[in-house]
Amino acid sequence: MVWRTVCYTVSVMPPLPAVDPTAPFDPVAIARQTGAFEGRAAEAILAWVMDALGHLRVGCTSAFGPEGCVLADLVRRRWPDTPIYTIDTGLLFEASVEVRRAHAARGARVVVVEPLVDLRTQAGTHGPALWDRDPDACCALRKVAPMRRILDRLDVWITAIRRDQAPTRANTPVLSVARRADGSAVLKVAPFVRWTRKDTWRYLLDHQVPYNRLLDEGYDSIGCRPCTVPSAGAGGERAGRWRGRAKTECGIHNL
């Protein structure tokens, strides 16, 4: 697996531009620096973040899909005080809640964030089953808005997405900039972008990491109950999400 074969140390990795948490990150400088991280092992990237930027507010996000479980496990092992934020939309599968609890029980510092609008209020304002009529609006309320609140707590956001998960993620850089609601910048770090699904499963199985049991029942990617169906590998890894619609992302990674 990629992270096992690393043959360099964190100390030789090029430094990021000077970081001032009260000022925006420089997108041009970050774009220039991200190339230096290509080919680096995920664990080395995580170690660089913790060593170089640990004085800032560093946190992870995970929906406890396969990659999110890997991230939670790596962070738990070496940096257990790092928060792992996860959004509970109120529409999750019970199996998704179970795996989240399993990682918390192992020592991961899981922080659950919920939408400010509960499902009853949402139905009263927008009508029932908004996810059927306007899934973008539902995601904006139940996923994107909570993610914005998470970004308000962070200067550095570590995410577990991979490039080969979907065409929309194919060009994801290791380092980029996300924006809070007020336009200020958060450094976004994606240490697993070069991993494949095979890399992910090798780590999960080799380290006996808890994962969502629905992944053994025909689901390849798991979101909210109303918008996720089994795909069993047909049509791509995220084919079971928003089946029959052009929609492929909830919007979190567009911030």
C-alpha positions as CSV (number, residue, x, y, z in Angstrom):
1,M,0.0,0.0,0.0
2,V,1.2,3.5,-0.8
3,W,1.8,4.8,2.7
4,R,3.9,1.8,3.6
5,T,6.4,2.4,0.8
6,V,7.2,6.0,1.7
7,C,11.0,6.6,1.4
8,Y,11.3,10.2,2.5
9,T,10.6,12.1,5.6
10,V,8.2,14.9,6.4
11,S,11.2,17.3,7.0
12,V,12.0,17.4,3.3
13,M,8.6,18.4,2.2
14,P,8.3,21.9,1.0
15,P,6.7,24.3,3.4
16,L,3.4,26.0,2.8
17,P,3.3,29.7,2.7
18,A,3.3,31.4,6.1
19,V,-0.1,30.8,7.7
20,D,-2.0,33.5,9.5
21,P,-5.3,32.2,10.8
22,T,-6.7,35.7,10.8
23,A,-6.1,36.3,7.1
24,P,-7.1,34.4,4.0
25,F,-4.8,31.8,2.6
26,D,-3.2,32.7,-0.7
27,P,-4.8,30.5,-3.4
28,V,-2.0,31.1,-5.9
29,A,0.7,30.1,-3.4
30,I,-1.3,27.0,-2.3
31,A,-1.7,26.0,-6.0
32,R,2.0,26.3,-6.4
33,Q,2.8,24.3,-3.3
34,T,0.3,21.5,-3.9
35,G,2.4,19.9,-6.6
36,A,5.1,19.2,-4.1
37,F,2.7,16.9,-2.3
38,E,1.9,14.8,-5.3
39,G,3.2,11.2,-4.8
40,R,3.6,11.7,-1.0
41,A,2.1,9.0,1.2
42,A,-1.2,9.9,2.9
43,E,0.3,9.4,6.4
44,A,3.2,11.7,5.5
45,I,0.8,14.4,4.4
46,L,-1.1,14.0,7.6
47,A,2.1,14.2,9.6
48,W,3.1,17.4,7.8
49,V,-0.2,19.0,8.5
50,M,0.0,18.1,12.2
51,D,3.6,19.2,12.6
52,A,3.5,22.3,10.5
53,L,0.0,23.5,11.1
54,G,-0.9,21.9,14.5
55,H,-0.9,25.3,16.2
56,L,-4.0,26.1,14.1
57,R,-7.5,24.7,14.3
58,V,-7.1,21.4,12.5
59,G,-10.0,19.0,12.0
60,C,-11.2,16.2,9.8
61,T,-14.6,15.5,8.3
62,S,-15.9,12.0,7.7
63,A,-19.2,10.5,6.6
64,F,-17.7,7.2,7.7
65,G,-17.6,5.8,4.2
66,P,-14.6,3.5,3.5
67,E,-12.1,6.4,3.1
68,G,-13.6,8.3,6.0
69,C,-13.1,5.2,8.2
70,V,-9.5,5.0,7.1
71,L,-9.0,8.7,8.0
72,A,-10.6,8.3,11.4
73,D,-8.4,5.3,12.1
74,L,-5.2,6.9,11.1
75,V,-5.9,10.1,13.1
76,R,-7.1,8.1,16.1
77,R,-3.8,6.2,16.2
78,R,-1.4,9.1,16.0
79,W,-3.4,12.3,16.8
80,P,-6.3,11.3,18.9
81,D,-7.2,14.8,20.1
82,T,-7.9,15.9,16.5
83,P,-11.7,16.3,16.0
84,I,-13.5,14.2,13.4
85,Y,-16.6,16.1,12.4
86,T,-19.5,14.2,10.9
87,I,-22.9,15.5,9.8
88,D,-26.0,13.7,10.9
89,T,-28.7,14.8,8.5
90,G,-31.5,13.0,10.4
91,L,-31.9,10.8,7.4
92,L,-28.9,8.4,7.8
93,F,-29.1,4.6,7.7
94,E,-28.9,3.1,11.1
95,A,-25.8,1.2,9.8
96,S,-24.1,4.6,9.3
97,V,-24.8,5.6,12.8
98,E,-23.5,2.3,14.1
99,V,-20.1,2.6,12.4
100,R,-19.7,6.2,13.6
101,R,-20.3,4.9,17.2
102,A,-17.9,2.1,16.6
103,H,-15.1,4.5,15.8
104,A,-15.9,6.7,18.7
105,A,-15.7,3.6,21.0
106,R,-12.2,2.9,19.7
107,G,-11.1,6.4,20.7
108,A,-11.7,8.6,17.7
109,R,-12.8,12.1,18.8
110,V,-16.1,12.1,16.8
111,V,-18.0,15.4,16.8
112,V,-21.6,15.0,15.5
113,V,-23.0,18.2,13.8
114,E,-26.7,18.3,13.0
115,P,-28.7,20.8,10.8
116,L,-30.3,23.7,12.6
117,V,-33.5,22.9,10.8
118,D,-35.1,19.7,11.9
119,L,-37.1,17.5,9.5
120,R,-40.5,18.6,10.8
121,T,-39.7,22.3,10.4
122,Q,-38.2,21.6,7.0
123,A,-41.4,19.9,5.9
124,G,-43.5,22.7,7.3
125,T,-41.5,25.3,5.4
126,H,-40.7,23.5,2.1
127,G,-43.3,20.7,2.0
128,P,-42.8,17.0,2.7
129,A,-40.0,14.9,1.1
130,L,-38.0,17.9,-0.2
131,W,-35.3,15.4,-1.1
132,D,-37.6,14.0,-3.8
133,R,-38.7,17.3,-5.3
134,D,-35.5,19.4,-4.9
135,P,-32.6,17.4,-3.6
136,D,-30.2,20.3,-4.1
137,A,-32.3,22.4,-1.7
138,C,-32.4,19.5,0.8
139,C,-28.6,19.0,0.7
140,A,-28.1,22.7,1.1
141,L,-30.1,22.6,4.4
142,R,-29.0,19.3,5.8
143,K,-25.4,19.0,4.6
144,V,-23.9,22.2,3.2
145,A,-25.2,24.5,6.0
146,P,-23.8,22.3,8.7
147,M,-20.5,22.1,6.8
148,R,-20.3,25.8,6.8
149,R,-20.7,25.8,10.6
150,I,-17.9,23.3,10.8
151,L,-15.6,25.5,8.7
152,D,-16.2,28.3,11.1
153,R,-14.4,26.1,13.7
154,L,-11.4,25.2,11.5
155,D,-8.4,26.8,9.8
156,V,-7.4,23.5,8.2
157,W,-9.9,20.9,6.9
158,I,-8.8,17.4,6.2
159,T,-11.1,15.4,3.9
160,A,-10.9,11.8,2.8
161,I,-12.1,12.1,-0.9
162,R,-10.3,10.2,-3.7
163,R,-9.9,11.2,-7.3
164,D,-11.2,8.0,-8.8
165,Q,-14.5,8.1,-6.9
166,A,-16.2,10.2,-9.6
167,P,-15.4,12.4,-12.6
168,T,-16.3,15.4,-10.4
169,R,-13.4,14.6,-8.1
170,A,-10.8,13.6,-10.8
171,N,-8.8,16.8,-10.5
172,T,-8.9,17.3,-6.8
173,P,-5.6,18.7,-5.6
174,V,-3.9,17.7,-2.4
175,L,-4.1,21.2,-1.1
176,S,-6.8,23.8,-2.0
177,V,-8.8,26.5,-0.4
178,A,-12.4,26.3,0.9
179,R,-14.4,29.4,1.8
180,R,-16.4,30.1,4.9
181,A,-19.7,31.9,4.5
182,D,-17.9,35.3,5.1
183,G,-15.4,34.5,2.3
184,S,-12.5,33.9,4.6
185,A,-10.2,30.9,3.7
186,V,-9.7,27.5,5.2
187,L,-6.9,25.3,3.9
188,K,-8.4,22.0,2.6
189,V,-6.2,19.0,2.6
190,A,-7.0,15.8,0.7
191,P,-4.3,13.2,1.6
192,F,-6.0,10.2,-0.1
193,V,-6.6,11.7,-3.5
194,R,-4.2,9.2,-5.2
195,W,-5.6,6.2,-3.4
196,T,-7.8,3.7,-5.2
197,R,-10.7,1.7,-3.8
198,K,-8.4,-1.3,-3.6
199,D,-6.0,0.7,-1.5
200,T,-8.8,1.7,0.8
201,W,-10.1,-1.8,1.3
202,R,-6.6,-3.2,1.9
203,Y,-6.1,-0.7,4.7
204,L,-9.6,-1.5,6.2
205,L,-9.1,-5.2,6.2
206,D,-5.4,-5.3,7.1
207,H,-6.1,-3.1,10.2
208,Q,-9.5,-4.6,11.0
209,V,-11.1,-1.2,10.9
210,P,-14.9,-1.0,11.4
211,Y,-16.8,-0.1,8.2
212,N,-20.4,0.3,7.2
213,R,-22.1,-3.2,6.9
214,L,-24.1,-1.9,3.9
215,L,-20.9,-2.0,1.9
216,D,-21.3,-5.8,2.1
217,E,-24.9,-5.6,0.9
218,G,-24.5,-4.1,-2.6
219,Y,-24.0,-0.4,-1.6
220,D,-20.8,1.2,-3.0
221,S,-21.3,4.7,-1.6
222,I,-23.7,5.6,1.2
223,G,-25.5,8.8,1.9
224,C,-29.0,9.6,3.2
225,R,-31.7,6.8,3.1
226,P,-34.0,8.5,0.6
227,C,-31.2,9.3,-1.9
228,T,-29.1,6.1,-1.8
229,V,-29.8,2.7,-3.4
230,P,-27.5,-0.4,-3.9
231,S,-25.5,-0.2,-7.1
232,A,-23.2,-3.2,-6.7
233,G,-20.5,-1.6,-8.9
234,A,-22.8,-0.8,-11.8
235,G,-22.3,2.6,-13.3
236,G,-19.4,3.7,-11.0
237,E,-18.8,3.9,-7.3
238,R,-21.3,6.7,-6.7
239,A,-24.0,5.4,-9.0
240,G,-26.3,4.6,-6.2
241,R,-26.4,8.2,-5.0
242,W,-29.4,10.3,-6.4
243,R,-30.1,7.5,-8.9
244,G,-31.9,8.8,-12.0
245,R,-30.7,12.4,-11.6
246,A,-27.9,14.4,-13.0
247,K,-26.9,15.3,-9.4
248,T,-23.7,13.6,-8.2
249,E,-22.5,15.7,-5.3
250,C,-24.2,17.2,-2.2
251,G,-22.2,20.5,-2.5
252,I,-19.9,20.2,0.5
253,H,-16.8,20.0,-1.7
254,N,-17.8,23.1,-3.7
255,L,-17.3,25.3,-0.7
